[in-house]
Amino acid sequence: METFLIKAAQLILAFAILVIIHEFGHFLFARIFGVRVEKFYIFFNPWLSLAKWKPRKYVGLLGKQKSLKNATPETDSEKKPGFWSDTEYGIGWLPLGGYCKISGMIDESMDREQMKQPPKEWEFRSKPAWQRLLIMVAGVLFNFLLAILIYAGITWWWGDDYVPFRESRGLIKYSAAAEKHGFRDGDIPLTADGKPVDSPEDLYALGTARTVQVLRAGTDTVTINLPQNFLLEVEEGAKTDPRGIAFLSMDVPVVVHSIASQSSRDAGLKEGDEFIAINDTTFRGAREFLPMLEGRHNQTIDLTVARTTAGHTDTLTIPLKLDENSKIGFQLENDIRKLFNVKTVRYGLLESIPVGISKGAGKMKDYVVSLKYVFTKEGAKSVGGFGAIGSMFPESWNWFAFWNIAAFLSVALAFMNILPIPALDGGHVLFLLYEVIFRRKPSEKFLERAQIFGMVLLLGLLIYANGMDIVRFFFK
């Protein structure tokens, strides 16, 4: 129970931070362009709110604003909005998101009565299309900037960890283009044109060198002579490489982080076990291991694992039955500090900013590429809701892990929100782009119907994703 509460607390805190930043982006740009924001809520508040506060109701603006009790709703609504005092701020009880209720906009509030009134100068619908477009894009932009800020902060505070080539445990893999010129999986780069190389930062030096020395099989020093256009060959070959490797990639050992299948646990599998062979066929790293499971639906395999207890490592074989999707039912350990001897590079405050930008952009690219698997049969089964997201957090509070996960979720939230689905920011952007291109607005009736369609679709996806969490919990 304690573990569940710790994971839930981390999930709610991360979600609250992401929601606040996202909605603040909408709020800030709306107020910059003079659009009234009626409500700013963390989480949804159907029927009731955990807390709410409206500044104008209690304090005057610079001592000049009259109290709300002395003004009728009609006269109060005609006032030019203050930057922050006309908004009701609150916390809802349903942690499924948050919202800004922007005056004169068709959104999840479906305030048809307001839309029946003549447009006011401070309403969303009265502003030029480019201003409305910026207001809608602002939430996504702020989530992406938040991710960059978090990654920069992590880099500045904790430094940047990397695995030196010599600590790769022989798990470096090479592309087909690199193998063509003499590289072999497991080779450890030592020098490039006589200069020592040590980290992924040295990839460019390796790619442009004429002579590279590598350590092969842990004992032999091999010299590889490369052509002048080697880097161009590698870049071209990366487009069609069967393993998706650009030049070289460091694989990870197959170590169990957590076990989701009760049958695997009953068979004797434990957290921390490292897989080294299937049916006496050894493999090196996850890239070799995962394909070996394919096509073994409902089969029983002999899984050889290395288990370390009190500093002593034993090798044992566990008979294990795979499920109907050839899955074992475990989560890989992905904390490199638990898998390798890592080295940490320290950065100054300003130096950490470009690193944060690079990491944010890289995570966005990786996330977009990974989404293609969602549209496969197995990918659809792996979709999860809040339970799956919560399981990403560690069982004990760890700020390093928390901020890394929060940054990744901020990237994911930014991308998902920009998808052109009605009811999401991307849906509003799509209709605004239509207006900009064709110089006419879609009808309000069309926008209302599109909003309803989008809300129903998103609700269905939400039910499906969280339903899959429940199915996996009871039938794992």
Secondary structure, DSSP 8 states (H G I E B T S, - for coil): -HHHHHHHHHHHHHHHHHHHHHHHHHHHHHHHTT--EEEEEEEEEEEEEEEEE-HHHHS-STT-S--GGGS-HHHHHTS---SSTT-EEEEEEEEEEEEEEETT--STT--HHHHHS---TTSGGGS-HHHHHHHHHHHHHHHHHHHHHHHHHHHHHH-EEE--GGGSTT-EEE-HHHHHTT--TT-EEEEETTEE--SGGGHHHHHH-SEEEEEETTTEEEEEE--TTHHHHHHHHTTT-TT--SSEEE---EEEEEE--HHHHHHT--TT-EEEEETTEE--SHHHHHHHHTT-TT-EEEEEEEEEETTEEEEEEEEEE--TTS---EEE---HHHHS--EEE---HHHHHHHHHHHHHHHHHHHHHHGGGGGSHHHHHH---HHHHHTTS-SS--HHHHHHHHHHHHHHHHHHHHSS-TTSHHHHHHHHHHHHHHSS---HHHHHHHHHHHHHHHHHHHHHHHHHHHHHHHH-
